[in-house]
């Protein structure tokens, strides 16, 4: 199994959140730091990890590591 660490950010277009290109990081700490840094500049950012089994082409549910921004606060 492989571990993936992804940061997904969103920007508001009008009142609708639009996803940015996901960013892959080397570990969970790097993902949380990146989400924290970009979350102050945009509507929302989250860091999560996911386990992937390349032999069976299956993956576990993503695990949220960190979330910040206006959407996270329900604003």
N, C-alpha and C positions, 0 to 999 in steps of 0.2 A: 504494500500500500504506500502511496505517495501522499504527502501533505501539501496542499496548495494554500497560499495566503494571498488574498485578493482585497483590494480597496475599490469600492464602488462609490462614486460621487454623483450628485444630482444638482442640476441648476433649475431655477424656476423660469419658465417661459409663460408669462402672464401669471396664471394661478396654477399651472400644471407643471409637476416635476418631470424633468427630462434627464434620462440617465446619460452620464458621460461614458467614455471608453473605460472599461475596468482596467485596473493596474495590478500587476502581479509583483509581489515582493518576496524577499528571500526567507523571511520568518515572521512570526506573529508580532514581535516587537516592532519590526520595521513597518508592518502594516498598520499598527495602531499609531505610530508616530506620523506616518504619512496622512492617515485619516484625520488626525488631530490638526495637522498643519493646514491641510486644504479645507477642512471643515469650517474654519473661521472665515474663509473667503467665498464660499458658495453656500447653497441652500442646505445641503446635507452631505455627509460622508459616513461610510461605515466600513469597518475592517472585519473580515471573516475568514475562517479557515474551513477547509473541506478535505476529507480523506477520499482518495481515488484509488481504486483497484484496477490497474491497467490490464491485468490478465483477464478479468471478467467484464471490463468496461462498465463498471458500476461505481457509484459514489455515495457517500453518506450525506445526510442533510448538512447544509452549511451551519457552522457554529459562529454566532456573532461574538466578536472580540471587543468592539468599540463602536460607538455611534455618536455623532455630534451634528448639530445644526438645527435650523428652524423647523425642519420637518420632523426631526427626532423629538423635538419639544412640543410638537403639535401646533405650531404657530402658523 
